[in-house]
Amino acid sequence: MPLPQCLYATSGAESAARQWCEQLDSLGCTLPLRDGPVSVDARWLRQHPKLSLICDEQGLWLSGLGMRMQPDWAGELPRLRRATQKNELLARACQVEQKPLIVDGTAGLGHDGLLLAWLGARVRLIERHPVVVCLLSDALQQAMKHPELAGTCQRLSVTWSDSAEAFVAGCVNDSATGTGTAIGSATDFVNGFDTSPQANSDSELSPQVDPAVIYLDPMFPPPANPRKKAQVKKQMQLLHALLDSPDAADSAPHVNAEMRYTVALNKEREWLLKARTLAARVIVKRPRHAPYLGELLPDHQWLGDACRFDAYFNSARHVHAHTPADDEGQRGDSP
Ligand SMILES: C[S@@+](CC[C@H](N)C(=O)[O-])C[C@H]1O[C@@H](n2cnc3c(N)ncnc32)[C@H](O)[C@@H]1O
């Protein structure tokens, strides 16, 4: 798994930076702490192009390639204010009007999870990369202080884990209220990194409750076409540099491309099939023309301009069965 080379602390942020180093260390990611500049500017970023973390008065940043980024939850507010069940395909696919409990098994920067929670769902964000989980945790802590986002944060928790391994182990309900043993007994979750604002108190994210929906948005390889590559958002370019490729954590250099593809496909398949045994509805986000996750044909699709949402239903777990009414106006809508 690619890791940043170090964590820079700007002057005044040394104590917070030390805490992040300890947190990362507990997640198996040991980074040297270095003195950073008084304040970070474009010139300093250009002079420090290697993947690094920066801690300053605005929190934790991933930096590299001459730029820096952090999950920008407050920056999502214009979209959130406009969002409705009707105009957000993700919200429709996840049936947020029913205020479901959703496990977001590929949390990333948390933007999709934030949207779902904003619209009323309770969302457990699960992320496997220790650096991303720290960026996410910092975003949640900052959003808790934001007057417009604080309420939504009560419906969000962050857990450090590999959701594929957890699902295969049959684990999906967790200790999002703060006992520290996250989902079930899977060893990844035993070290659960829970930043729920409701830790150790009554929470909307009750433990031991199975989710109605599992949402997956796995990383897709960046486009080979350099023109399209340039269009990939800057934030995502840095995230790609950190995460490298969808199966960066799994690939072994000695196996050939075909075998790697087969191994990755089988893993995707197992991940999705297990997820389907754990929730009534599994929603998978894909680029619009991408192959199906695990090459498994979905039961239903919502098509947007750039992406689509594939749905897999499990009638044995259905609280609300999928009906033709769910489909009205859904195909071909923009996300
Ligand atoms: C495309 S990003 C998700 C973006 C996210 N939907 C958002 O709105 O910001 C994919 C993320 O899933 C994480 N991921 C991939 N496989 C995972 C797994 N098995 N368990 C947990 N996280 C995983 C990656 O580390 C990456 O951060």
The ligand as a Tripos MOL2 file, in Angstrom:
@<TRIPOS>MOLECULE
LIG
   27    29     1     0     0
SMALL
NO_CHARGES

@<TRIPOS>ATOM
      1 C1        -13.5780    5.9970   -5.2070 C.3       1 LIG1
      2 S1        -13.1550    6.1250   -3.5290 S.3       1 LIG1
      3 C2        -14.7370    6.3470   -2.7870 C.3       1 LIG1
      4 C3        -15.2060    7.7690   -2.9260 C.3       1 LIG1
      5 C4        -16.3890    8.0480   -2.0370 C.3       1 LIG1
      6 N1        -17.5830    7.4040   -2.5260 N.3       1 LIG1
      7 C5        -16.6090    9.5350   -1.9000 C.2       1 LIG1
      8 O1        -17.7340    9.9900   -2.1180 O.co2     1 LIG1
      9 O2        -15.6540   10.2500   -1.5220 O.co2     1 LIG1
     10 C6        -12.8260    4.4580   -3.0620 C.3       1 LIG1
     11 C7        -12.3270    4.3040   -1.6240 C.3       1 LIG1
     12 O3        -12.6390    2.9840   -1.2020 O.3       1 LIG1
     13 C8        -11.5920    2.4920   -0.4030 C.3       1 LIG1
     14 N2        -11.6970    1.0230   -0.4650 N.ar      1 LIG1
     15 C9        -11.5170    0.2090   -1.5370 C.ar      1 LIG1
     16 N3        -11.7220   -1.0630   -1.1920 N.ar      1 LIG1
     17 C10       -12.0580   -1.0640    0.1280 C.ar      1 LIG1
     18 C11       -12.3900   -2.0820    1.0600 C.ar      1 LIG1
     19 N4        -12.3920   -3.3540    0.6980 N.pl3     1 LIG1
     20 N5        -12.6830   -1.7300    2.3270 N.ar      1 LIG1
     21 C12       -12.6690   -0.4340    2.7090 C.ar      1 LIG1
     22 N6        -12.3450    0.5880    1.8710 N.ar      1 LIG1
     23 C13       -12.0440    0.2770    0.6020 C.ar      1 LIG1
     24 C14       -10.3410    3.0480   -1.0760 C.3       1 LIG1
     25 O4         -9.2590    3.0590   -0.1430 O.3       1 LIG1
     26 C15       -10.8200    4.4370   -1.4700 C.3       1 LIG1
     27 O5        -10.5520    5.3680   -0.4510 O.3       1 LIG1
@<TRIPOS>BOND
     1     1     2 1
     2     2     3 1
     3     2    10 1
     4     3     4 1
     5     4     5 1
     6     5     6 1
     7     5     7 1
     8     7     8 2
     9     7     9 1
    10    10    11 1
    11    11    12 1
    12    11    26 1
    13    12    13 1
    14    13    14 1
    15    13    24 1
    16    14    15 ar
    17    14    23 ar
    18    15    16 ar
    19    16    17 ar
    20    17    18 ar
    21    17    23 ar
    22    18    19 1
    23    18    20 ar
    24    20    21 ar
    25    21    22 ar
    26    22    23 ar
    27    24    25 1
    28    24    26 1
    29    26    27 1
@<TRIPOS>SUBSTRUCTURE
     1 LIG1         1 GROUP 0 **** ****
